[in-house]
Amino acid sequence: MSIFGSQRDFGLIKKMNRALLRDIIEQEAAYYKISLEATEANIYGEALTKTFLPPVLLNCLITKNDQVISVDDFGPDLGRAVSFAFLRDDLVDANVVPEVGDIIMLYEQYYEVDTVRENQYFFGKDNNYNFGRSDKFGASISIVCDGHLTRADKLGIRPVR
Amino acid sequence: MAEGKRNKPTPKTQSELTREQITPYDGRGAAPASSKAKRENQISLKDDTVKLPLVGFKDIDGAIIHYFNNVIKPSVIQNSIKIDVPVLYGSPERWAAVQKDGFYRDKDGKIQVPLIMFKKSNIEKNRALGNKLDGNEVNNFIIYEKKYSKRNIYDRFSILTNRNPSKELYGVVVPDYVTVTYQCVIFTDYVEQCDKLIEALNFASDSYWGDPERYRFRAMIDSYTPTIEVVQGQDRGVKATFSIRLHGYIITDTYNRDKANLKKFYSKAQVNFKMETAGSIEELTTRAATPESTAPIRFYDTATVTGGGTYALSTEDITYLTLKNAAIANSKSSSSATFSNRTIATAPAGYPTPGIQDFEVYINGRRVPASQVTSVSQVGADIIVVLDVAGFFEEPGAVLVGTDEILLIGKFS
């Protein structure tokens, strides 16, 4: 049986991180998930009209990469990649399951989630996969969503042009 | 003895050599192309209100934009809202793309689709439709007339003097015909939108694109290549590339065009003289009795032979040359006709003996070709004409019958 990394220890770390995100860093992003029931896809696997579930405001650690301007026949186009690191328990509390294709709004810019990374574990252990050991040790701390700046016009969340 | 100083001959210019090759199409008058080298054709267009036609690539490009925006009016449905699809020329300047044409971008400069982009990719000269012939001096131009000219201020005196006014004409060079190829891209978020735009464009293909009040050009689209681009870290995009093949023409306003083209000139005014009455028949006869016509010796009697000397026709010569009698055959056989008491004329010295070529034979009013006249000969006091009757009637075994009338015209008495 492990000595360190119990749920009690993890609770301390979780509270410290939550306080850090909410009271010190104070970065927030609105998380949009597509309503699968209300959004119909055509034969090409696309929906000209999308319906989103109500957004959820979440505290997160945001890593913004530099703006990148690419130029082609249509003129200069803006691109940007941003990582949103959420406290996993916050997502659980908000009943949000991050998935590829979700939309995150930051400063009225919309980012489409390309990658969902869940790779930070307390003491390197996942309490959900303990192979017969006690499930009271280890935990998943965060979920990081990597997204790119998307064309807001197609989302229909708000008028863009 | 040395000759005096002589000027060397001036070689002809290419323009003069070209001009010499021009033959008026109706065989009359001067060559149709006027030379701008002539002072009278160098007419200034200063203060002239007539604007000569000018068609450039900008007009052709504008015709495409006009047709897109005003005829095709591409639009898509997105989020239950109809969106007009902006049409832009490819690769604009950055300030224009971001600041001036920012209506298809969000506030941060992110491009919002759908969009249609086009740009020229190839210009090919089309020599099949027409040619101005020579860029150094235009030979082939279209002429149109200005309806009103200050030169022809109306007065009734012109009618009294029967004067046709001078026309004010403008020459416009025959355009350079070109085939312009445009590379176009439809950029949308969805396949369904892209398909709708292709349907609209496909309908407009093979028609004349442009502003009806300006210039229109035939544009053809042969194929479309739709692709779906899904790249990690970027938005999914649907693009369709196609080419517009446009048959256009160019009338440039460059300096060398102005130098080579005759732009303005005037026609010649005319004063018409109608038929006049001279007087009575006696007066006309008196006027016609010129010394030349009443002279005993005509001009050909005293024609000068090349090399000197005078060649005069004798009375015998003149009699022989003007001899031309006609007679109806007195009798006929199956293939010959006899002209009784007729004598073939004897040629004066130096003239050839009269032969078949000196006679014309008619059967019932139809000329017998010389090839079907076998012989014309003097037999005693008669002239016997032997004919190829079967050949003439184109019927084997055909012969002359009693009702056939044989007429002989020629040098006999």
Interface residues (C-beta under 8 A of the other chain):
Chain A: N42 Y44 E46 L48 T49 K50 I69 V71 D72 D73 F74 G75 P76 D77 L78 G79 A81 E108 Q109 E112 D114 H148 L149 T150 R151 A152 D153 K154 L155 G156 V160 R161
Chain B: I77 Q78 N79 S80 I81 L88 G90 S91 P92 R94 A97 V98 D101 F103 Y104 R105 D106 K107 D108 G109 K110 I111 Q112 V113 L115 M117 K119 V185 F187 D189 Y190 V191 E192 Q193 Q232 G233 Q234 D235
